[in-house]
Amino acid sequence: MNLIKQIAHDTLKKDVNGVREWDRMKLTMFVSFIVAIVFAIVDFIQHGLRLDVWLTLIGFAYGSKLIDAQAKRIEK
């Protein structure tokens, strides 16, 4: 449990003037990704494996990575 807690603090917080604060964008992306995974699992249970759901998850993950890269470029 401590390992998961440490990973969450390392990935979902950022340094602001030497202080570690929760990053709103990272938290939003994390929660939205978890919700997408839950919906995909529910759809899988109800309808089986569907290509459109799988491609949507891949697109979501790729899009979130692009948004994160763009935000890092804007911060600099």
Secondary structure, 3 states (H helix, E strand, C coil): CHHHHHHHHHHHEEEECCEEEECHHHHHHHHHHHHHHHHHHHHHHHHCCCHHHHHHHHHHHHHHHHHHHHHHHHHC
